[in-house]
Amino acid sequence: MSPRNTVCSVLILVSAAVGVMLLGGLSPQQPKEPAPIECVTRPQLDAQLGFPITGRVDRILVKPGDAVIKGQELIAIEDAIPKAQFELLKLRSESTLEIDAAKADWDLAKLQRELVSQSFERNAATALEVERLVLEAEKARLALELFKQRHEEAKRQMVEGRERLEQFMLRAPRDGVIDRLVAEPGEVVQEQRPVLRLVDVTTLRIDAAIPTSRALDLRPGQKVLVSYPEAPNARMDATVKSLAAVADSASNTRLVRIEFPNQSMSPAGRSVLVWLP
């Protein structure tokens, strides 16, 4: 074989080897996607509700699973005595009988004072009689002012009575769903003891401990992606709500709060993957 043929054969073999290497997967690799961070979802609202006073449960107006709106009545404790007290305060605050009677007394006192003053000018009454009726008129005026003051006090006491009466009714502080009830009719519930759990899962919340180096570029309002581990490619839009001002030096992480709409109404408490940009 001639030297020229030998060189050509070598070049062909080298070219074939390079082709095999390229076809064998030795081409430049694409950069890998950063690994997601596994977290747990929480409800947007998770409230343990109780009464500010001790009392006996009278009525339970909801059950677990019920959707409620803000201000809706949930549980009532016995309120016969405070209700009667409130009705009395309301009656006093709405009544103007004492004021009307005092005003009539003052009008009469003023009239008598005027008549005696006219008599005094005709020498038909003494100065003492005039002075007495002047004082009687002033006394009637002060009595009227006193009853007006008492009426204002009664209106304020009625407001206080209404607020005390409200303590006997547990109401929903926000829209949500009743998750758990731990009270029964006739049961005595203690002050501040939780008797009901109210949750709102229309939006799910994540408090993610993200490595500090990866959290440095995040900002409130920034969009990230989340998915459930069983469907990692079915990713949903989420929003960064806040970032901790202080990172945890022990774990080298920074707490980041993320929220996303729960369109499928999935229960809170599930594991979720957070995909950062």
Secondary structure, DSSP 8 states (H G I E B T S, - for coil): --HHHHHHHHHHHHHHHHHHHHHTT-S---------EEEEEEEEEEEEEE-SS-EEEEEE---TT-EE-TT-EEEEE--HHHHHHHHHHHHHHH--HHHHHHHHHHHHHHHHHHHHHHHHHTTSS-HHHHHHHHHHHHHHHHHHHHHHHHHHHHHHHHHHHHHHHHTTEEE-SSSEEEEEE---TT-EE-TT-EEEEEEEEEEEEEEEEEEHHHHTT--TT-EEEEE-TTSTTS-EEEEEEEE-SS-BTTTTEEEEEEEEE-TT---TT-EEEEE--
